[in-house]
Amino acid sequence: MASDVNSAARSRWLVPASLILISVVPVTAGALLVVTLAVGARITPANARFFASPVPVAVHIVTASVYCVLGPFQFIPGFRRRRPGWHRAAGRLLVPCGLTAALAGLWMTLFYPLAPGDVQLLRGERLVFGSAMAVSLTLGFTAIRRRDIARHRAWMIRGYAIAQGAGTQVLVSVPWLLLTGKSAEGLSKVSMMGAAWMINITVAERIIRKRIRPHPLTGPARPLAGAIAPRLLRRVQGAVATWLVAAVAAAGAETTCPRGSQALRGGGVAGLPCPRFLPGRGCRGSGVKAGRRPSRSDAQQP
């Protein structure tokens, strides 16, 4: 009997310990970057944007580190029940830290130049998931203000899952690094970062569906926004996953636009497939079907 109790206690601490372990690499890398910015170092193309504006990245690293390291303790049921005061006090610290980390990340995405080897699609991906993290934390906070504990837990799990994207991205990138001997760039980096976030969100949704059941006595009925938000988030997740798959497929498919250089003037981005070309469907602007090489007459179309 005692051994069963001890094994159950160890299993409850296994998940938080794993989450903290996943955070070690990004937290350590962030700490080294903050030290580098503080003491000064040789400026390279990879870190020039940080030296030009060091405050946003320093704020992002510090708040995200606190959020990722202390956050797992909020999800231990026994610890939460035995120390409810600690849970509330830590929550008052972690919610502002998480929101600050998300907003600082969004600022960096919008105003920092892209790192060498990155593409514009990565900027859009970071905007989507950074915004989703901020929305999740906000909905979690408003839920607990209504005493809706079940939905508070659900949205906080979603927000933490997105925040842990950096740790999962390290695990996803290791096989690529071992196989190719270099870090991922371009669409490969976009795909791996998106896959890491989707893995975390999928695991979070499975935990929510399995362990969290709304109770009629947890608080007043949720408003219309609370009913729409989970469906909207799932639609955004599906749209991001679909776009990532299409981008990867387009990288290896025939995506030559018969309009040639006019694709860029029509809204395309250098280094990415023509925005008028749909994988498997062809070019919307010229009527060229997928799988058929553009003819000379196609190229002459206005």
Helices and strands as residue ranges (DSSP letters): H 2-39, H 48-52, H 54-70, G 71-75, H 77-82, H 84-111, H 120-145, H 149-163, H 165-180, H 186-211, H 224-252, H 262-265, E 277-278, E 282-283, H 296-299
